[in-house]
């Protein structure tokens, strides 16, 4: 999969549902009394494997849109052979369920799963009375025979939520009281779901002992939140490239240790809109571009970030100093080797990583170069590499994109879908970026990226070529004319002004004129028949002139370089070109489409005070954090005003409609602006 470099990015994402919670909800639904509805599940390969297996036990399962309906069997089927595919979670959970249900079953998987060590599941289940036979005393296929079930007080010396869950399933089905003492706290999704479904389960806040008493669980409506492990990739994208927002992400404290580590490294991360659904804490996570410093991660922290190690390594690769991840030697019970592929990934992209027994040493570089990355069929490596390549100098390519289907089937599409690039200078466009993001959100577009291609080298041809890899393009001053030369088709006003601010599907548009007209309409100003003084003859002024002429306004244009305005008037003969700036004329509308009053000219007036006093409406299109001198004077004189923010909002609204194929409406634009201004107060 080809990955293009991104800079100054703004992206909003709705991440896929949590795979861990989905798997647990399915297996609990298969043994709960009555009907269970799992809402917003992750319908990935692992989930389908789990569904197939509980069906073999006798449960009835139907996928209905974005939900899974499960009806438990009155009696579970004995003597089954289960194919767990590549899902170690399914195999471990079923071992506990089969043992507790006093059944006999053989469990195996694909070639990769059948090579994973499973000895850690054997000891606790045999202590509970089951027989667990492994192939060569180590790996699947596994024979499980449940006999009499005994409750146990089990000290867990390894951090594994899957083994803990298997023990709890065995105790639940066996109807026995069981306690578990974790040395290292692990994911507690199983405990939360059991509690939600009526089980008598508690955790002692002092000792940390989890106790499940004899219980019967009942079917319930269960909601699955967004997967934090997947969100971690987009959090990293924000830290590396600009700003990202992930919506409705699970922020269970047993899952978010990565955030603590990243903040320790200097990352700016905000958590907002906190709430709780079905016992799980959920929130929106915003990550900002940050300068990172090295850190050392070991012990309990490592075991809590197993799934996030690849993306953490990517961030460590650009942190100042030398970072170390250690203590990974004991994770073999859970997974295949992750250190080798991570080490290879970092180095292939131009980073500096060295593997040692149980860990990694990573020296930070200023920026990844890019390149080709072998992901070894691992979704975590594939997603982490894609994020790193997005932040690299040259971009690059991953050798396999299908492996992400078990974690986030739409990951690569999400990186590219609704991807918009803005061609402009390094320092411009920040306000417009935020407006674009807000409008797209209001339009219901949740998964999008908004990048800025900084034109410090002035290579417009390169920029246009790169922009073709995105769904759409917006253009900042002064590049509209140069970009227009390279766009196959110019539409409406853009054909006259020979400049664009929006490109979609090979067509170039200029939305400045319609944006200004909408801003005037918003202030109940009708330009027809009005005398208008238009300052400037850049692409914005030209676009506005075209629309005003079509509205039958009487447009007089003044530009410091008079010949530029005269040349334009040859195309648009209805406008009058002024040789000098008026001082005491009476105009209905004054429009400043020059940069005067912003930037280093802040505080300056583009016209004499007398002109403002004699006018009715004043429009200053300069986007500034503070009121411009022109707007301040006009408000003092109690004139109707249109400021740069209002103009930019409506211009951007039309641009967003073009980029999304949406039909613009005046009512919608006004409603969006009202909400935006109220939100900004």
C-alpha positions in Angstrom: 0.0 0.0 0.0 1.4 3.4 -1.1 1.6 5.9 1.7 2.0 9.6 1.0 3.8 12.1 3.3 1.5 14.5 5.2 2.2 17.8 6.8 0.2 20.2 9.0 -2.6 17.7 9.1 -6.0 18.0 10.8 -8.0 14.8 11.0 -11.1 13.5 12.7 -11.8 9.8 13.0 -14.4 7.4 14.3 -12.3 4.3 15.2 -13.6 0.8 14.9 -15.2 -1.0 17.8 -13.2 -2.7 20.4 -12.2 -6.2 19.4 -11.6 -7.3 23.0 -15.0 -6.3 24.2 -16.7 -7.7 21.1 -15.2 -11.2 21.6 -16.1 -11.2 25.3 -19.7 -10.0 24.6 -20.3 -12.7 22.1 -19.1 -15.6 24.3 -21.0 -14.3 27.3 -24.1 -13.8 25.2 -23.9 -17.5 24.1 -24.3 -18.7 27.7 -26.5 -15.9 29.2 -30.2 -16.7 29.9 -32.4 -15.1 27.2 -31.4 -12.8 24.4 -28.3 -10.6 24.2 -27.9 -7.8 21.7 -24.3 -6.6 21.0 -24.5 -3.1 19.6 -21.7 -1.6 17.5 -19.5 -4.8 17.5 -16.3 -5.1 15.5 -17.3 -7.6 12.7 -13.8 -8.7 12.0 -12.3 -12.2 11.3 -11.8 -12.9 15.0 -15.4 -12.0 15.8 -16.6 -14.3 13.0 -14.5 -17.1 14.3 -16.0 -16.6 17.8 -19.5 -16.6 16.3 -18.9 -19.8 14.4 -17.6 -21.5 17.5 -20.5 -20.5 19.8 -22.9 -21.6 17.1 -21.3 -25.1 17.2 -22.1 -25.1 20.9 -25.8 -24.5 20.1 -26.2 -20.7 20.4 -28.3 -18.9 17.8 -26.5 -15.9 16.3 -27.7 -13.4 13.8 -25.9 -10.3 12.5 -28.4 -7.5 12.1 -26.9 -4.4 10.6 -24.6 -3.0 13.2 -25.6 -5.4 15.9 -25.3 -9.1 16.8 -28.3 -10.9 18.3 -27.5 -14.0 20.4 -29.8 -16.5 21.9 -28.2 -19.1 24.2 -28.7 -22.8 23.8 -30.8 -24.6 26.4 -28.1 -27.3 26.5 -24.5 -26.9 25.1 -23.4 -29.5 22.6 -20.7 -32.0 23.7 -17.8 -33.5 21.7 -17.3 -30.6 19.3 -14.2 -29.8 17.3 -13.5 -26.0 17.2 -11.5 -24.2 14.5 -10.3 -21.0 16.1 -8.6 -19.7 13.0 -5.9 -17.2 14.1 -7.8 -16.2 17.2 -5.9 -17.1 20.4 -8.6 -15.2 22.3 -11.3 -17.6 21.0 -9.2 -20.6 21.8 -8.4 -19.5 25.4 -12.0 -18.4 26.2 -13.5 -21.7 24.8 -11.1 -23.8 26.9 -12.5 -22.2 30.1 -16.1 -22.4 28.9 -15.8 -26.1 27.8 -14.0 -27.0 31.1 -16.6 -25.3 33.3 -19.5 -26.7 31.3 -18.2 -30.3 31.9 -17.9 -30.9 28.1 -15.3 -32.5 25.9 -13.8 -30.7 22.9 -10.8 -30.4 20.7 -9.6 -26.9 19.8 -7.2 -25.9 17.1 -6.5 -23.1 14.7 -4.5 -22.1 11.6 -0.8 -22.8 11.2 0.2 -19.7 13.1 -2.1 -20.3 16.0 -1.1 -24.0 16.3 2.5 -22.8 16.9 1.6 -20.5 19.8 2.4 -21.7 23.4 -0.7 -22.4 25.4 0.8 -23.9 28.6 -0.4 -21.0 30.6 -4.0 -22.0 30.2 -3.4 -25.6 31.3 -2.4 -25.0 34.9 -5.4 -23.0 36.2 -8.0 -25.1 34.4 -6.6 -28.4 35.7 -6.6 -27.0 39.2 -10.3 -26.4 38.6 -10.8 -30.1 37.8 -10.4 -30.2 34.0 -8.1 -32.2 31.8 -6.2 -30.1 29.3 -3.9 -31.9 26.9 -1.6 -29.9 24.6 0.2 -31.1 21.5 3.8 -31.8 22.5 2.9 -30.4 26.0 3.0 -26.9 24.5 0.7 -25.9 21.6 -2.7 -26.6 20.0 -4.5 -28.7 19.0 -5.9 -28.8 22.6 -8.1 -31.5 24.1 -10.2 -30.2 27.0 -12.3 -32.5 29.2 -14.4 -30.9 31.9 -15.3 -33.1 34.9 -16.1 -31.9 38.4 -15.4 -28.2 38.7 -13.7 -26.8 41.7 -13.4 -23.2 42.8 -9.9 -21.9 43.3 -8.0 -19.0 44.8 -5.6 -18.4 42.0 -2.5 -16.2 42.1 -1.7 -14.9 38.6 2.0 -14.3 38.2 1.7 -13.4 34.5 -0.3 -10.5 33.2 -2.9 -12.0 30.9 -6.5 -10.8 30.7 -7.3 -13.8 28.4 -6.2 -16.4 31.0 -8.1 -14.5 33.7 -11.2 -14.4 31.5 -10.9 -18.2 30.8 -10.8 -18.9 34.6 -13.8 -16.7 35.1 -15.7 -18.5 32.3 -14.9 -21.8 33.8 -16.1 -20.7 37.3 -19.2 -19.1 35.9 -20.3 -22.2 34.0 -19.2 -24.5 36.8 -21.2 -22.6 39.4 -18.3 -22.3 41.8 -16.8 -19.4 43.7 -13.4 -18.4 42.4 -10.9 -15.7 43.4 -8.0 -14.3 41.3 -5.1 -12.3 42.6 -3.3 -10.4 39.8 0.2 -9.4 40.3 -0.1 -7.1 37.3 -3.5 -5.5 36.6 -4.8 -6.4 33.2 -7.9 -5.5 31.0 -11.1 -5.8 33.0 -13.6 -5.9 30.2 -14.8 -9.4 31.2 -15.4 -8.3 34.8 -17.4 -5.3 33.6 -19.5 -7.3 31.2 -20.2 -10.0 33.8 -21.3 -7.3 36.3 -23.5 -5.7 33.6 -25.2 -9.1 33.0 -25.9 -9.7 36.6 -23.0 -11.7 37.9 -21.9 -11.4 41.5 -18.4 -10.3 40.9 -16.3 -7.8 42.9 -12.7 -6.5 43.2 -11.4 -5.8 46.6 -10.0 -2.2 46.4 -7.4 -3.0 49.0 -6.0 -6.4 48.0 -7.0 -6.2 44.3 -8.5 -9.7 44.6 -11.2 -10.4 42.0 -14.0 -12.7 43.4 -16.7 -14.3 41.3 -19.4 -15.9 43.4 -21.8 -18.5 42.0 -23.9 -16.6 39.5 -26.3 -16.8 36.6 -26.0 -14.1 33.9 -28.9 -12.8 31.9 -29.0 -11.5 28.3 -28.7 -7.7 27.9 -28.1 -5.0 25.4 -24.4 -4.4 25.3 -22.6 -1.5 23.7 -19.1 -1.8 22.3 -17.0 1.4 22.4 -14.2 2.5 20.0 -10.9 0.5 20.3 -8.2 2.4 22.1 -5.4 0.3 20.5 -6.5 1.4 17.1 -7.1 5.0 18.2 -3.4 5.0 19.4 -2.4 5.1 15.7 -4.3 8.2 15.0 -3.2 9.8 18.3 0.4 9.2 17.0 -0.5 10.7 13.7 -1.6 13.9 15.4 1.6 14.0 17.5 3.7 13.6 14.4 1.8 15.6 11.8 -0.6 18.2 13.3 -3.8 17.5 15.1 -6.2 14.6 15.3 -9.4 13.9 17.1 -10.7 10.3 17.8 -14.4 10.1 18.7 -16.1 7.7 21.2 -13.0 5.8 22.2 -12.9 3.5 25.2 -10.7 5.0 27.9 -10.8 2.2 30.4 -7.8 2.9 32.8 -6.5 -0.7 32.2 -6.1 0.2 28.5 -4.7 3.8 28.5 -1.3 3.4 30.0 0.1 4.5 26.6 -1.3 8.0 27.2 0.6 8.3 30.5 3.8 7.3 28.7 3.2 9.7 25.8 2.5 12.6 28.2 5.7 11.8 30.0 7.5 12.1 26.7 6.0 15.6 26.2 2.9 14.8 24.0 0.0 17.2 24.3 -3.2 15.1 24.5 -6.6 16.2 25.7 -9.5 13.9 26.7 -13.0 15.5 26.5 -16.7 14.5 26.4 -16.3 11.8 29.0 -19.2 9.5 29.6 -19.9 5.8 30.6 -21.8 3.3 28.5 -22.4 -0.3 29.7 -19.9 0.2 32.5 -17.1 1.3 30.1 -15.7 4.9 30.2 -15.7 6.6 26.8 -14.3 9.9 25.6 -13.0 11.9 22.6 -9.2 12.1 22.4 -7.4 15.0 20.7 -3.7 14.8 20.0 -1.5 17.8 19.0 1.8 18.0 17.2 4.4 17.7 19.9 8.2 17.6 20.4 9.0 14.3 22.2 11.8 13.3 24.5 13.1 9.8 25.2 11.8 7.6 28.0 12.3 4.1 29.4 9.3 1.7 29.5 9.5 -1.5 31.5 7.8 -3.8 34.0 4.1 -3.3 34.5 3.8 -0.6 31.9 5.1 -2.9 29.2 2.5 -5.6 29.9 -0.3 -3.0 29.7 0.7 -1.7 26.2 1.4 -5.0 24.4 -0.8 -4.0 21.4 0.6 -0.5 21.3 4.3 -1.3 21.4 4.8 -0.9 17.6 3.2 2.6 17.5 5.1 3.6 20.7 8.3 2.5 19.0 7.4 4.7 16.0 7.1 7.7 18.3 10.3 6.9 20.2 12.0 6.8 16.8 11.6 10.6 16.5 12.0 11.5 20.2 15.1 13.4 21.3 17.5 11.0 23.0 17.6 7.2 23.5 14.5 5.3 24.5 14.3 1.8 25.9 11.5 -0.7 25.9 12.4 -3.7 28.1 10.7 -6.6 30.0 9.1 -8.2 26.9 10.7 -11.6 27.4 7.6 -12.9 29.3 5.0 -12.2 26.6 5.5 -15.4 24.6 2.4 -16.9 26.3 0.3 -14.3 24.5 1.7 -13.7 21.1 4.2 -14.1 18.3 7.4 -12.1 18.2 6.8 -8.4 17.9 10.3 -7.2 18.6 11.9 -8.4 15.4 9.3 -6.8 13.0 9.4 -3.5 15.0 13.2 -3.4 14.9 13.1 -4.0 11.1 10.3 -1.5 10.5 12.1 1.4 12.3 15.4 0.8 10.6 13.8 0.3 7.1 12.3 3.8 7.4 15.6 5.5 8.3 15.3 5.2 12.1 17.8 3.8 14.5 16.6 0.8 16.4 18.5 -2.1 18.0 16.9 -5.3 19.4 18.1 -7.1 22.5 16.7 -10.0 24.5 13.3 -8.9 25.7 13.5 -5.3 24.5 14.4 -2.5 22.1 16.8 0.5 22.2 15.7 3.3 19.9 17.7 6.4 19.2 15.6 9.3 18.0 16.1 10.8 14.5 14.8 14.2 13.4 12.5 12.6 10.8 11.9 9.3 9.1 13.1 9.1 5.6 10.5 6.7 4.4 10.8 3.6 2.3 9.4 0.1 1.9 8.3 -1.8 5.0 7.6 -5.5 5.4 4.8 -5.9 7.9 5.1 -9.7 8.4 1.3 -10.1 8.3 0.9 -8.2 11.5 -1.9 -5.5 11.6 -0.1 -3.6 14.4 3.0 -3.3 12.3 1.1 -2.4 9.2 -0.8 0.4 10.9 2.2 1.7 12.7 4.3 1.8 9.6 1.6 3.7 7.7 1.5 6.3 10.4 5.3 6.7 10.4 5.4 6.9 6.6 2.7 9.5 6.7 5.1 11.7 8.7 8.2 10.8 6.8 10.1 12.9 4.2 9.3 10.8 1.2 6.4 8.5 2.2 6.7 4.9 1.2 5.0 1.6 0.9 3.8 -1.4 3.0 3.9 -4.8 1.5 0.5 -6.1 2.9 -2.7 -4.2 3.6 -5.0 -7.1 4.0 -3.6 -8.1 7.4 -5.4 -5.1 9.0 -8.8 -6.7 8.3 -8.8 -8.4 11.7 -8.3 -5.1 13.6 -9.5 -2.3 11.4 -10.8 -3.4 7.9 -11.1 0.2 6.7 -7.8 1.5 8.1 -6.0 2.4 4.9 -9.3 3.7 3.4 -9.7 5.8 6.5 -6.3 7.4 5.9 -7.3 8.3 2.3 -11.0 8.7 2.5 -12.1 12.4 2.5 -8.5 13.4 2.4 -8.1 17.0 1.6 -4.8 18.8 1.0 -4.3 22.6 1.2 -1.6 24.2 -0.9 -0.2 27.2 0.8 2.6 28.8 2.7 3.9 27.4 6.0 2.2 29.9 8.3 -1.1 30.4 6.5 -4.5 28.7 6.6 -4.7 27.6 10.2 -8.0 29.4 10.8 -9.5 28.0 7.6 -8.3 24.5 8.5 -10.4 24.7 11.6 -13.4 26.0 9.8 -13.1 23.3 7.2 -12.9 20.7 9.9 -16.0 22.1 11.7 -18.1 22.3 8.5 -17.2 18.7 7.5 -18.2 17.6 10.9 -21.5 19.4 10.7 -22.1 17.7 7.4 -21.7 14.4 9.0 -18.2 13.6 7.6 -16.4 12.1 10.6 -13.5 10.3 9.1 -11.3 12.8 7.2 -7.8 14.2 7.0 -7.0 17.8 6.2 -3.3 18.3 5.4 -1.3 21.3 4.3 1.4 21.1 1.7 3.8 23.9 2.6 5.0 25.6 -0.5 8.3 26.9 0.8 10.0 25.9 -2.5 7.3 27.4 -4.7 7.2 24.2 -6.8 3.5 24.4 -7.8 3.8 21.6 -10.4 5.0 19.2 -7.8 2.2 20.3 -5.5 -0.5 19.7 -8.1 0.9 16.2 -8.9 0.9 15.3 -5.2 -2.6 16.7 -4.7 -4.0 14.2 -7.2 -3.4 11.5 -4.6 -6.0 13.2 -2.4 -9.8 13.3 -2.7 -9.7 17.1 -3.0 -7.6 20.1 -2.8 -7.9 23.7 -1.5 -5.5 26.5 -2.5 -4.3 29.5 -0.6 -3.1 32.8 -2.0 -0.9 33.3 -4.0 -1.0 29.9 -5.7 -4.5 29.9 -7.1 -3.4 31.2 -10.5 -0.5 28.8 -10.9 -2.6 25.8 -9.8 -5.4 26.9 -12.3 -2.9 26.5 -15.2 -2.5 22.8 -14.3 -6.2 21.9 -13.7 -7.9 20.2 -16.7 -11.2 22.1 -16.4 -12.1 25.4 -14.8 -15.7 25.9 -13.7 -17.9 29.1 -13.7 -16.1 32.0 -12.1 -12.7 30.2 -12.2 -12.8 30.4 -16.0 -12.9 34.2 -15.9 -10.5 34.8 -13.1 -8.1 32.0 -14.1 -7.6 31.1 -10.5 -8.9 28.4 -8.1 -9.3 27.9 -4.4 -10.9 24.4 -4.7 -10.1 21.4 -6.9 -12.1 18.2 -7.1 -12.1 15.5 -9.7 -9.9 17.5 -12.1 -12.2 20.5 -12.0 -11.1 23.9 -10.5 -13.5 26.3 -8.7 -13.3 29.7 -7.1 -15.8 30.1 -4.2 -14.7 33.6 -3.0 -17.4 35.4 -4.9 -20.3 33.3 -3.8 -18.9 33.3 -0.3 -18.9 37.1 -0.2 -22.5 37.2 -1.6 -23.6 34.8 1.0 -22.0 36.9 3.7 -23.8 40.0 2.5 -27.1 38.1 2.4 -26.5 37.0 6.0 -26.4 40.7 6.9 -29.5 41.4 4.8 -27.6 43.3 2.2 -28.7 43.0 -1.4 -25.9 44.2 -3.8 -28.2 44.8 -6.8 -28.0 48.4 -8.0 -25.6 49.3 -5.2 -22.4 51.3 -5.7 -19.5 49.2 -4.6 -15.9 50.1 -4.1 -13.7 47.0 -4.4 -10.1 47.3 -3.3 -7.6 44.9 -4.9 -7.3 42.9 -8.1 -6.1 39.6 -6.8 -7.9 36.3 -7.4 -10.2 36.9 -4.5 -11.2 40.4 -5.7 -11.7 39.1 -9.3 -14.0 36.3 -8.1 -16.0 38.8 -6.1 -16.2 41.3 -9.0 -17.6 38.5 -11.3 -20.4 37.6 -8.8 -21.2 41.3 -8.0 -21.5 42.1 -11.7 -23.8 39.2 -12.2 -25.9 40.6 -9.3 -26.1 43.9 -11.3 -24.1 45.9 -8.8 -22.1 48.9 -9.9 -18.5 47.8 -9.2 -15.6 50.3 -9.1 -12.2 48.6 -8.6 -9.1 50.2 -7.3 -5.8 48.5 -7.4 -2.3 49.9 -6.6 -1.1 48.6 -9.9 -3.8 50.1 -12.1 -2.8 48.2 -15.3 -3.6 44.9 -13.6 -7.1 46.1 -12.9 -7.4 47.5 -16.5 -6.3 44.1 -18.0 -9.0 42.4 -15.9 -11.6 44.9 -17.0 -11.0 43.8 -20.6 -12.6 40.4 -19.6 -15.2 42.0 -17.4 -16.2 45.2 -19.1 -19.0 46.1 -16.6 -16.5 47.1 -13.9 -15.0 50.6 -13.7 -11.3 50.9 -12.9 -10.2 53.8 -10.8 -6.9 55.6 -11.3 -6.6 56.7 -7.7 -8.2 55.8 -4.4 -11.3 58.0 -3.7 -11.2 60.1 -0.5 -14.7 61.5 0.0 -17.1 59.6 -2.3 -20.3 58.0 -1.1 -20.3 54.2 -1.6 -23.0 51.8 -0.5 -20.5 48.9 0.0 -16.8 49.0 0.6 -14.9 45.7 0.2 -11.3 45.4 1.2 -9.8 42.4 -0.7 -6.2 43.4 -0.1 -3.9 42.2 2.7 -3.8 45.8 4.2 -4.8 45.7 7.8 -3.4 42.2 8.5 0.0 40.8 9.2 2.8 43.4 9.3 0.3 46.1 8.2 -1.9 45.4 11.3 -3.6 48.6 12.4 -3.5 50.3 9.0 -6.7 51.5 7.2 -6.9 50.6 3.5 -9.1 53.7 2.8 -9.6 57.2 4.3 -11.9 57.5 7.3 -14.2 59.7 5.4 -15.0 56.9 2.9 -16.0 54.6 5.8 -18.2 57.3 7.4 -20.0 57.9 4.0 -20.6 54.2 3.4 -23.4 51.8 4.5 -21.7 48.4 4.5 -18.0 47.7 5.1 -16.4 44.3 4.3 -12.8 43.5 5.4 -11.8 40.1 4.1 -8.6 40.0 6.2 -8.7 37.1 8.6 -7.1 38.2 11.8 -7.2 37.2 15.5 -8.3 40.7 16.5 -10.6 43.1 14.8 -8.9 44.9 12.0 -8.7 48.7 12.1 -11.2 48.9 9.2 -13.8 46.8 11.0 -13.3 48.6 14.3 -13.9 52.0 12.6 -16.9 50.8 10.8 -18.5 49.4 13.9 -17.7 52.7 15.7 -19.6 54.4 12.9 -22.4 51.9 13.3 -22.0 50.5 9.8 -23.1 47.0 8.8 -19.9 44.9 8.7 -18.7 41.6 7.2 -15.4 40.5 8.7 -12.7 38.1 7.4 -13.9 35.2 9.5 -17.5 35.4 8.2 -16.3 35.7 4.6 -13.9 32.8 5.1 -16.6 30.7 6.7 -19.0 31.0 3.8 -16.3 30.6 1.2 -15.1 27.5 3.0 -18.7 26.2 3.2 -19.1 26.3 -0.6 -15.7 24.7 -0.9 -16.7 21.9 1.5 -19.9 21.3 -0.5 -17.9 20.9 -3.7 -15.4 18.5 -2.0 -18.2 16.3 -0.6 -20.7 16.6 -3.5 -23.3 18.3 -1.3 -25.9 20.7 -2.5 -25.3 24.1 -0.7 -28.2 25.8 1.0 -28.4 29.3 2.5 -30.3 28.1 5.6 -27.7 25.4 6.3 -24.8 27.8 5.9 -26.3 30.3 8.2 -27.1 27.7 10.8 -23.5 26.3 10.7 -22.1 29.8 11.1 -24.3 30.6 14.1 -23.3 27.4 15.9 -19.6 28.0 15.0 -19.6 31.5 16.4 -21.4 30.4 19.6 -19.0 27.6 20.0 -16.0 30.0 19.6 -17.3 32.4 22.3 
